[in-house]
Amino acid sequence: MKRSPVKSVAIIGAGASGAAAAAALAAEDYFDRIRVFERRETPGGTWWVLARSQLPPPLRDLGTHTYSVSNVRIYDPDPGPGPKLTPGADPPETDPPLKIPDGPLPRTTAPSTQERFDRTPIYDTLTTNVPDIAMCFSDCRFPYGPFPPHWVPRHYIESYFSLHRADGLLALSTTLEDLSRIPGSQRWKLTLRRRDSVRHVDMWWEEEFDAVILANGHYSVPFVPKVDGLEEYIRLFPGRVSHSKAFRNALPYHNKKVVVVGNSASGHDVAAALVGAVKGPVYQSRRSRNRFEGDKPPPEVEWKPIIKAFLRSGDILFADGSVLSDVDSVIYCTGYKASFPFWNERANGGSIWDYTQNRLVGSYWHTFFRDFPTLGAIGVPRVLTFRSFEYQAIALARLFAGRNALPLPSRQEQIRWEQERWKLVSSEHRKFHDIIWDNGETMDWLRGLYDFAGLPTLKGHGRFPPVLSDETRWAIEHLRKYEEPGKDDVEEGDWTVVDSRTGRDSLFFI
């Protein structure tokens, strides 16, 4: 078999996706150089997790409990002042590229002060809500489970690099600022920046690689929708409006009048965290009922419709004509948008993310790129977390090593897949990269990656694509950290066994 010309690979991000990629590439025993660039000071990564938290004593005394959603990464107890909120704006506006220094590199500059959204949104104390047998990598279980506290996965990812002898591949505190395809080739030039905390300067330099894997996650840049009067309201009342990314606990909101906007996972959980701490009920603005809710709001929560306008007086006008006055805080729990500020659109012929359709541009199987055969992405789909990263990582490692068991489809077939995928998800009113479990879509997707990768060599080079055992699939479908209203369930200590036959998507909590 003709081997691949790819001998060097850069991985962007040292979270769970990056760890899976590093392990898979190292196991091929083929590449001369593998580097993992992580902008934080340690591996840890970003993964979406639903969790229940125990509050610190002051709030426990108030009888408060929380069910918390967080992008769990390295814990930042101080969320800082919070990022500037620009209603309706997409990351190209809120998270623009950093200006590359003039002149030849390497060189040093004064430290950049531009917001890079690298602080984490972890609540004070969290435990995962995904059963550990399905959450962790196939070759190493969490130290304890089934729902360990948030620091366990963080240390687990750090240890996973060492387990696969990939910790020496890490380049920490290093941010990718520009990724450009080298003209006339399929190779890539990376412009990198590292903060020197001793000299208080930024160091800039360039490196070239044959291939790149994007494992940088997509839950860093908060999104706030455009609402009539909101921009002016933010200017008139500084600090009153925030995003759930800056939320840590209910202490700053004690005895205040608070509106929580959104009732998806984070909105539901922030509202629950505030119960008993705020003045009066928690006002929760919601567009529709979600699967966590019963027929009426829980005690000390008042449901409100969507916000129609923010008024100069400080009042908030809702869609039903009601008005709320004397509000102290508004917390937007409206999610995040993917951001690739390092992607050089001019050099690479266009953008990598379509913000109108909320998806990768020119992707195939949520992993490959038809216009960039030496580029891959891991961790974009909303699907099984760590375990699915393994399938993607092993498939890309085999591709770049030139010994994948099956070839990629033709360019026309990849275009057809993208078009048919968009038609399907549009008709079902779901996102392009949402992969459903209960209709068999997840198994079909993983099977495609499994068959594409094939087995390791007889000499043991390469990782085995993992299997989804009966035990793992049962846990996915039946174990929850907490019950859902209207579902048959049985309490088993700190977790619940649910009858999943009535659910449309057993992986809704990811």
Backbone torsions as a table, in degrees:
resi	resn	phi	psi	omega
1	MET	NA	134.7	178.0
2	LYS	-70.1	126.2	-178.2
3	ARG	-82.1	160.8	-175.4
4	SER	-76.9	147.6	173.3
5	PRO	-76.5	-6.5	179.9
6	VAL	-74.5	114.5	179.1
7	LYS	-120.9	-9.5	178.5
8	SER	-134.7	135.9	-176.9
9	VAL	-135.0	133.2	173.7
10	ALA	-105.0	135.1	175.8
11	ILE	-111.9	128.2	-178.2
12	ILE	-101.3	106.0	179.7
13	GLY	111.4	134.6	-178.5
14	ALA	-117.1	38.2	171.5
15	GLY	-88.4	-155.7	-178.7
16	ALA	-62.7	-39.5	178.0
17	SER	-63.3	-44.6	179.4
18	GLY	-65.8	-37.5	178.2
19	ALA	-64.3	-43.2	178.2
20	ALA	-62.9	-40.6	179.9
21	ALA	-65.7	-45.0	-179.7
22	ALA	-61.8	-43.0	179.8
23	ALA	-63.9	-41.9	-178.1
24	ALA	-68.4	-43.4	-179.8
25	LEU	-66.7	-43.4	-179.3
26	ALA	-63.1	-36.2	-177.6
27	ALA	-67.8	-23.3	179.5
28	GLU	-66.7	-23.7	-179.3
29	ASP	53.0	42.7	-175.6
30	TYR	-127.0	-34.5	-170.9
31	PHE	-85.1	141.5	179.2
32	ASP	-79.0	-30.3	-175.1
33	ARG	-146.5	126.1	174.6
34	ILE	-129.4	129.0	179.1
35	ARG	-130.6	139.2	178.0
36	VAL	-116.7	113.0	-176.9
37	PHE	-98.7	120.7	-177.5
38	GLU	-127.6	127.1	-175.1
39	ARG	-77.4	-20.6	175.4
40	ARG	-86.3	173.4	-172.5
41	GLU	-82.7	-3.6	-179.4
42	THR	-155.2	155.5	172.4
43	PRO	-63.9	161.0	179.2
44	GLY	171.7	-50.2	169.9
45	GLY	77.4	178.0	-178.6
46	THR	-120.9	126.0	172.5
47	TRP	-143.7	142.4	-176.5
48	TRP	-82.5	126.3	-172.8
49	VAL	-145.1	138.3	174.1
50	LEU	-99.7	133.9	-170.9
51	ALA	-148.2	155.6	173.5
52	ARG	-107.0	138.0	-176.0
53	SER	-122.0	149.4	170.4
54	GLN	-96.5	124.7	-176.1
55	LEU	-80.7	158.5	175.6
56	PRO	-62.6	160.7	-173.4
57	PRO	-49.4	-41.9	-178.0
58	PRO	-57.8	-35.9	-179.6
59	LEU	-85.8	-30.6	175.2
60	ARG	-60.1	-35.2	179.7
61	ASP	-65.5	-22.7	178.2
62	LEU	-85.2	-0.5	-180.0
63	GLY	76.4	24.5	-175.4
64	THR	-95.9	144.8	171.7
65	HIS	-137.1	163.0	-180.0
66	THR	-134.2	152.7	165.3
67	TYR	-119.4	112.1	-163.6
68	SER	-114.8	139.0	174.1
69	VAL	-108.5	137.3	-178.7
70	SER	-155.3	150.1	164.0
71	ASN	-80.3	100.4	-171.7
72	VAL	-83.8	119.3	175.6
73	ARG	-135.9	-154.5	173.1
74	ILE	-61.5	131.8	-172.7
75	TYR	-74.8	125.8	173.5
76	ASP	-110.4	97.7	-178.7
77	PRO	-61.8	-29.2	176.9
78	ASP	-103.6	108.3	-179.9
79	PRO	-73.6	-3.7	-177.6
80	GLY	76.8	-169.4	-178.6
81	PRO	-71.3	-8.3	-176.7
82	GLY	86.7	145.0	-179.1
83	PRO	-68.5	152.7	175.2
84	LYS	-63.0	132.6	-178.7
85	LEU	-98.1	128.2	178.5
86	THR	-122.9	97.0	-174.5
87	PRO	-55.5	131.4	176.5
88	GLY	79.3	-5.5	-175.3
89	ALA	-83.9	144.0	176.0
90	ASP	-94.5	162.6	-177.4
91	PRO	-53.0	-34.6	176.2
92	PRO	-54.6	-26.0	176.8
93	GLU	-91.9	-43.5	-175.4
94	THR	-84.2	-24.5	-178.5
95	ASP	-130.4	62.9	-175.1
96	PRO	-72.4	164.6	177.6
97	PRO	-62.9	150.3	174.2
98	LEU	-80.3	141.8	179.2
99	LYS	-70.0	127.7	178.1
100	ILE	-75.4	135.8	-179.6
101	PRO	-58.7	144.1	175.0
102	ASP	-70.4	151.4	177.4
103	GLY	93.3	170.8	-177.1
104	PRO	-69.2	149.3	174.4
105	LEU	-105.4	151.6	10.3
106	PRO	-81.0	157.5	175.7
107	ARG	-163.8	167.7	177.7
108	THR	-114.4	151.2	178.2
109	THR	-138.1	171.8	171.6
110	ALA	-63.7	149.7	-178.0
111	PRO	-59.5	138.5	176.9
112	SER	-71.1	141.4	177.8
113	THR	-110.6	5.3	-178.6
114	GLN	-70.2	138.6	177.2
115	GLU	-62.1	125.9	179.2
116	ARG	-117.5	5.7	173.2
117	PHE	57.9	39.6	-177.1
118	ASP	-97.5	-5.4	173.9
119	ARG	-72.6	152.2	-172.9
120	THR	-99.3	156.7	-177.6
121	PRO	-102.7	35.1	-176.9
122	ILE	-75.6	134.4	169.7
123	TYR	-71.6	166.7	-172.5
124	ASP	-53.9	-53.2	-178.4
125	THR	-137.9	123.3	-174.7
126	LEU	-132.7	152.4	167.0
127	THR	-126.5	146.5	-176.7
128	THR	-64.9	158.7	177.2
129	ASN	-117.0	5.2	175.5
130	VAL	-100.6	126.2	-179.3
131	PRO	-53.0	136.2	-171.5
132	ASP	-59.7	-31.9	-178.2
133	ILE	-64.9	-26.9	177.9
134	ALA	-97.7	-22.3	-176.0
135	MET	-81.7	-41.2	-171.6
136	CYS	-82.9	171.7	175.6
137	PHE	-69.3	156.0	-172.1
138	SER	-68.0	-24.6	-173.9
139	ASP	-99.9	5.2	-177.2
140	CYS	-161.5	117.4	179.7
141	ARG	-84.0	159.0	172.2
142	PHE	-59.8	152.6	-179.7
143	PRO	-57.6	-33.5	173.4
144	TYR	-154.1	160.9	-173.7
145	GLY	-160.5	-163.3	5.1
146	PRO	-80.0	-9.3	-177.6
147	PHE	-129.3	80.2	-175.7
148	PRO	-74.0	159.3	177.0
149	PRO	-67.3	161.8	-167.8
150	HIS	-61.8	-26.9	-178.5
151	TRP	-73.4	-18.7	178.9
152	VAL	-67.4	-51.5	176.5
153	PRO	-59.3	-35.3	179.4
154	ARG	-62.6	-49.9	178.2
155	HIS	-67.5	-31.5	177.9
156	TYR	-60.3	-43.9	179.5
157	ILE	-66.3	-42.2	175.8
158	GLU	-56.8	-46.6	-177.7
159	SER	-68.3	-29.6	-178.0
160	TYR	-64.3	-36.1	174.5
161	PHE	-59.6	-44.7	-179.5
162	SER	-68.7	-38.6	179.6
163	LEU	-55.4	-37.4	-179.1
164	HIS	-100.9	15.1	178.4
165	ARG	53.3	40.4	179.8
166	ALA	-111.2	3.3	-179.5
167	ASP	-66.9	-25.9	177.2
168	GLY	-72.3	-7.3	179.1
169	LEU	-88.9	-7.9	-172.6
170	LEU	-76.8	137.4	168.9
171	ALA	-121.5	95.5	-172.3
172	LEU	-87.4	165.0	-177.9
173	SER	52.2	35.2	-176.1
174	THR	-127.0	121.6	-176.1
175	THR	-107.6	130.9	172.4
176	LEU	-77.0	120.0	-178.4
177	GLU	-105.6	-19.5	178.1
178	ASP	-154.3	132.5	175.5
179	LEU	-125.6	114.1	-175.9
180	SER	-131.2	134.9	174.4
181	ARG	-73.7	134.9	-179.2
182	ILE	-73.5	125.6	-176.4
183	PRO	-54.1	138.9	176.8
184	GLY	77.6	11.2	-178.6
185	SER	-150.1	177.9	173.1
186	GLN	-104.7	15.5	-179.5
187	ARG	-88.6	169.3	-173.3
188	TRP	-130.6	142.4	173.4
189	LYS	-108.6	127.5	178.8
190	LEU	-109.8	127.4	171.4
191	THR	-100.3	123.4	-169.5
192	LEU	-121.4	151.8	180.0
193	ARG	-135.8	133.0	177.3
194	ARG	-129.9	131.8	178.7
195	ARG	-79.9	122.6	174.4
196	ASP	-94.0	101.9	-175.0
197	SER	-73.7	-16.0	178.6
198	VAL	-81.0	-47.7	-179.2
199	ARG	-89.7	-9.4	-179.8
200	HIS	58.7	51.0	176.3
201	VAL	-138.5	162.6	170.4
202	ASP	-100.0	131.9	176.0
203	MET	-101.4	129.4	-178.6
204	TRP	-116.2	139.4	174.5
205	TRP	-159.2	173.8	-178.9
206	GLU	-124.2	148.1	172.5
207	GLU	-139.7	152.3	179.3
208	GLU	-117.5	143.1	-179.4
209	PHE	-138.3	154.9	177.1
210	ASP	-76.8	-29.8	-178.1
211	ALA	-147.8	159.4	-178.4
212	VAL	-138.3	138.6	172.9
213	ILE	-116.4	123.2	177.5
214	LEU	-86.8	111.9	180.0
215	ALA	-131.7	37.1	-170.8
216	ASN	-92.1	3.5	177.7
217	GLY	71.7	177.4	-178.2
218	HIS	-152.1	36.0	178.2
219	TYR	-128.9	45.9	-179.6
220	SER	-111.5	-38.4	-174.1
221	VAL	-94.8	110.1	-176.7
222	PRO	-69.4	150.1	178.7
223	PHE	-118.7	135.4	174.2
224	VAL	-126.4	125.4	-177.6
225	PRO	-70.0	162.0	178.4
226	LYS	-81.3	125.9	178.8
227	VAL	-132.2	141.7	-178.7
228	ASP	-54.3	121.0	176.4
229	GLY	86.2	-3.7	-174.5
230	LEU	-67.9	-42.2	-179.4
231	GLU	-59.5	-45.7	179.4
232	GLU	-67.0	-37.8	179.1
233	TYR	-60.1	-42.0	178.8
234	ILE	-63.1	-38.0	179.2
235	ARG	-71.4	-40.2	-176.2
236	LEU	-73.0	-30.9	-176.1
237	PHE	-127.4	74.6	-176.4
238	PRO	-58.0	135.7	176.8
239	GLY	83.7	-8.2	-177.7
240	ARG	-76.3	-33.8	-177.5
241	VAL	-104.5	130.0	179.4
242	SER	-139.2	175.1	177.1
243	HIS	-114.5	152.0	-177.6
244	SER	-60.3	-16.6	177.8
245	LYS	-60.0	-29.5	-178.5
246	ALA	-91.6	1.5	-177.8
247	PHE	-80.2	132.6	176.5
248	ARG	-119.5	-44.9	176.1
249	ASN	-162.9	-178.3	-173.9
250	ALA	-83.7	-6.0	-175.0
251	LEU	-54.9	-45.1	-179.4
252	PRO	-66.3	-12.9	-175.9
253	TYR	-107.6	12.9	-177.6
254	HIS	-60.5	127.2	177.9
255	ASN	61.7	28.7	176.6
256	LYS	-113.3	158.3	177.9
257	LYS	-92.1	117.4	-168.3
258	VAL	-125.8	137.2	172.2
259	VAL	-112.2	127.3	174.7
260	VAL	-104.7	125.1	-178.1
261	VAL	-102.5	117.4	179.8
262	GLY	112.3	144.9	179.2
263	ASN	-135.4	25.3	168.1
264	SER	-75.8	-163.2	-172.4
265	ALA	-54.0	-50.8	-176.0
266	SER	-68.7	-40.0	178.7
267	GLY	-62.9	-43.0	177.5
268	HIS	-58.9	-42.7	-172.3
269	ASP	-79.5	-37.4	176.4
270	VAL	-64.8	-41.8	177.5
271	ALA	-59.8	-43.5	179.3
272	ALA	-63.7	-36.0	-179.3
273	ALA	-66.7	-29.5	-175.5
274	LEU	-84.8	-17.2	-178.0
275	VAL	-58.5	130.6	178.7
276	GLY	90.2	-13.8	-179.1
277	ALA	-105.8	-31.9	-175.3
278	VAL	-86.8	170.7	178.0
279	LYS	-83.5	120.8	-178.6
280	GLY	74.2	-160.7	179.7
281	PRO	-76.0	162.7	168.4
282	VAL	-82.6	122.6	178.0
283	TYR	-88.7	120.4	-176.8
284	GLN	-117.3	112.8	178.5
285	SER	-83.8	125.4	-173.2
286	ARG	-141.8	142.5	179.3
287	ARG	-83.0	-37.7	-178.0
288	SER	-155.6	172.4	179.4
289	ARG	-76.1	142.3	174.5
290	ASN	-111.1	175.9	-172.5
291	ARG	-75.5	-8.5	177.4
292	PHE	-83.6	-14.1	-167.4
293	GLU	-102.0	150.5	172.4
294	GLY	-91.0	-154.0	-178.1
295	ASP	-81.1	-17.3	179.6
296	LYS	-141.2	158.8	-177.2
297	PRO	-66.1	153.5	175.7
298	PRO	-67.6	165.6	179.9
299	PRO	-54.8	138.8	176.3
300	GLU	68.7	20.2	171.4
301	VAL	-124.0	132.4	177.2
302	GLU	-117.0	122.4	179.8
303	TRP	-79.2	137.6	175.2
304	LYS	-127.7	153.0	175.9
305	PRO	-73.2	-174.2	-180.0
306	ILE	-65.0	155.3	-179.5
307	ILE	-80.7	127.7	178.9
308	LYS	-87.0	-38.0	-177.6
309	ALA	-163.3	149.6	169.4
310	PHE	-101.6	129.2	-173.6
311	LEU	-100.9	152.0	-179.1
312	ARG	-60.5	-25.6	-179.8
313	SER	-70.7	-14.0	-175.0
314	GLY	101.5	-10.1	178.2
315	ASP	-75.0	160.9	177.8
316	ILE	-121.7	126.0	-178.7
317	LEU	-101.2	127.1	-179.2
318	PHE	-100.5	166.3	-173.3
319	ALA	-63.8	-23.8	179.3
320	ASP	-87.4	6.0	179.0
321	GLY	91.2	-8.6	179.2
322	SER	-73.6	154.9	-177.7
323	VAL	-128.2	139.1	177.3
324	LEU	-116.5	127.2	-177.6
325	SER	-112.5	166.5	174.4
326	ASP	56.9	38.8	178.4
327	VAL	-79.0	133.5	179.0
328	ASP	-93.0	-34.8	-175.5
329	SER	-147.0	142.7	173.0
330	VAL	-124.8	121.0	-178.9
331	ILE	-110.9	113.8	177.4
332	TYR	-84.3	119.8	176.6
333	CYS	-112.2	67.1	-170.0
334	THR	-118.9	21.4	169.2
335	GLY	80.7	-162.3	-171.9
336	TYR	-136.0	165.6	173.8
337	LYS	-127.2	143.1	179.2
338	ALA	-61.0	143.1	-178.8
339	SER	-138.3	132.8	178.2
340	PHE	-131.3	65.5	-174.6
341	PRO	-64.8	-18.1	-179.2
342	PHE	-82.5	-12.8	-175.6
343	TRP	-74.1	117.3	-177.3
344	ASN	-85.8	99.9	-175.4
345	GLU	-63.7	-37.7	-177.9
346	ARG	-66.9	-46.3	-178.6
347	ALA	-70.7	-30.0	-173.4
348	ASN	-102.0	4.4	172.3
349	GLY	82.5	15.6	178.4
350	GLY	145.8	179.5	-177.6
351	SER	-80.1	163.5	179.3
352	ILE	-102.9	-13.3	-178.1
353	TRP	-133.2	131.1	177.6
354	ASP	-95.9	109.1	-176.3
355	TYR	-79.4	-14.9	174.7
356	THR	-75.4	-43.1	-179.3
357	GLN	-100.5	-2.4	174.1
358	ASN	57.2	57.9	-177.9
359	ARG	-160.6	162.3	172.8
360	LEU	-62.7	147.5	179.1
361	VAL	-94.2	127.0	174.8
362	GLY	70.1	29.4	-178.7
363	SER	-90.3	160.6	173.8
364	TYR	-133.4	128.9	177.1
365	TRP	59.2	26.4	177.0
366	HIS	61.5	16.4	-170.8
367	THR	-138.4	-39.1	-173.7
368	PHE	-108.2	165.3	179.0
369	PHE	-129.0	123.5	-174.8
370	ARG	-68.0	-28.7	179.9
371	ASP	-89.5	-9.8	-176.1
372	PHE	-134.9	84.0	-176.4
373	PRO	-65.5	-14.1	179.1
374	THR	-108.0	24.1	177.7
375	LEU	-125.8	138.1	176.1
376	GLY	-139.2	163.1	178.7
377	ALA	-133.4	139.5	178.0
378	ILE	-127.9	134.8	171.1
379	GLY	93.5	7.7	-180.0
380	VAL	-76.5	-42.3	-176.2
381	PRO	-66.0	149.4	169.9
382	ARG	-85.9	99.8	-171.4
383	VAL	-160.4	-170.7	173.3
384	LEU	-46.2	135.7	-172.6
385	THR	-80.0	-104.8	-171.4
386	PHE	-50.8	-41.6	-174.5
387	ARG	-62.8	-41.7	179.7
388	SER	-67.8	-29.1	178.3
389	PHE	-60.9	-35.3	179.5
390	GLU	-61.6	-45.5	-179.5
391	TYR	-60.0	-46.5	179.8
392	GLN	-64.1	-43.6	-177.6
393	ALA	-63.8	-44.3	-178.9
394	ILE	-67.3	-38.8	177.7
395	ALA	-62.3	-44.1	179.3
396	LEU	-68.3	-38.4	178.1
397	ALA	-61.9	-42.4	177.7
398	ARG	-64.4	-42.4	-179.4
399	LEU	-61.0	-49.7	-176.9
400	PHE	-69.2	-26.6	175.9
401	ALA	-82.5	-9.3	176.1
402	GLY	78.6	24.4	179.0
403	ARG	-136.6	37.3	170.6
404	ASN	-64.9	144.2	-175.1
405	ALA	-69.8	-30.8	179.0
406	LEU	-126.1	150.1	176.6
407	PRO	-79.4	157.6	170.7
408	LEU	-67.7	149.3	176.5
409	PRO	-61.6	165.6	177.8
410	SER	-63.9	165.1	179.5
411	ARG	-57.5	-43.3	-179.3
412	GLN	-63.9	-38.0	178.0
413	GLU	-67.7	-35.7	177.4
414	GLN	-67.5	-39.6	176.2
415	ILE	-62.7	-43.0	179.8
416	ARG	-62.4	-40.6	178.4
417	TRP	-60.9	-44.6	-178.7
418	GLU	-62.9	-43.0	-179.5
419	GLN	-66.1	-43.4	-179.5
420	GLU	-69.1	-35.3	177.3
421	ARG	-63.3	-44.8	-179.5
422	TRP	-64.0	-39.4	178.4
423	LYS	-63.5	-41.7	-179.2
424	LEU	-64.9	-53.5	-175.3
425	VAL	-67.9	-31.1	177.1
426	SER	-64.9	-41.8	179.9
427	SER	-68.1	-26.7	-179.0
428	GLU	-99.0	3.5	176.4
429	HIS	55.8	47.9	174.3
430	ARG	-133.5	169.6	-175.0
431	LYS	-77.7	154.1	-176.3
432	PHE	-56.9	-40.6	-174.6
433	HIS	-98.8	14.0	171.6
434	ASP	-83.2	119.7	-179.0
435	ILE	-112.4	117.2	-172.6
436	ILE	-81.4	142.5	179.0
437	TRP	-85.6	-50.8	-166.2
438	ASP	-69.9	-21.9	178.8
439	ASN	-91.8	6.9	177.9
440	GLY	89.0	-3.0	-176.5
441	GLU	-64.2	-40.0	179.7
442	THR	-62.0	-45.9	-179.4
443	MET	-63.8	-38.8	177.6
444	ASP	-63.4	-42.0	-179.7
445	TRP	-65.4	-47.8	179.5
446	LEU	-65.3	-37.5	178.3
447	ARG	-63.2	-37.0	177.1
448	GLY	-62.0	-43.7	177.5
449	LEU	-67.4	-39.1	179.7
450	TYR	-60.9	-49.0	-178.8
451	ASP	-68.1	-36.4	179.7
452	PHE	-64.2	-43.2	-176.2
453	ALA	-70.8	-45.5	-175.5
454	GLY	75.4	-170.1	-174.1
455	LEU	-91.1	163.3	171.9
456	PRO	-64.3	170.6	176.9
457	THR	-72.9	163.4	178.3
458	LEU	-60.6	-29.0	179.0
459	LYS	-80.5	-4.3	175.6
460	GLY	95.9	11.4	177.8
461	HIS	-82.0	127.8	-179.0
462	GLY	101.6	154.2	179.7
463	ARG	-93.2	153.4	173.1
464	PHE	-77.9	132.4	168.4
465	PRO	-61.4	133.2	-174.9
466	PRO	-69.5	161.7	174.2
467	VAL	-106.1	155.4	174.7
468	LEU	-105.2	97.1	-175.1
469	SER	-70.5	168.7	176.2
470	ASP	-58.3	-40.4	-179.4
471	GLU	-62.5	-43.0	-179.8
472	THR	-65.2	-46.1	-178.7
473	ARG	-66.4	-34.2	176.5
474	TRP	-64.5	-43.2	-179.9
475	ALA	-62.4	-41.3	179.2
476	ILE	-59.0	-40.7	-172.2
477	GLU	-86.8	-18.6	-169.8
478	HIS	-124.5	-22.7	-175.2
479	LEU	-96.1	129.6	175.8
480	ARG	-133.6	154.1	175.3
481	LYS	-73.1	-29.1	178.8
482	TYR	-149.1	161.9	-174.6
483	GLU	-79.4	162.0	172.9
484	GLU	-111.1	137.9	178.8
485	PRO	-58.3	134.8	177.0
486	GLY	87.5	-5.1	178.3
487	LYS	-95.5	145.8	171.2
488	ASP	-71.8	128.5	-177.0
489	ASP	-148.4	157.7	178.3
490	VAL	-131.4	124.4	179.3
491	GLU	-74.2	133.2	177.8
492	GLU	-129.4	75.7	-178.2
493	GLY	73.2	-117.2	-177.3
494	ASP	-92.9	6.9	-178.9
495	TRP	-140.6	172.4	-170.8
496	THR	-126.5	138.2	170.5
497	VAL	-97.9	122.5	-176.5
498	VAL	-115.0	155.0	173.1
499	ASP	-85.8	106.0	-172.5
500	SER	-84.5	0.1	-175.4
501	ARG	-66.0	-22.1	-178.9
502	THR	-91.9	-2.0	-176.5
503	GLY	-92.2	150.4	176.2
504	ARG	-91.0	-26.5	-176.9
505	ASP	-148.0	102.0	-176.8
506	SER	-66.6	-15.3	-178.5
507	LEU	-102.4	24.4	-177.0
508	PHE	-60.5	-25.5	-173.1
509	PHE	-80.3	-3.5	-179.8
510	ILE	-83.5	NA	NA
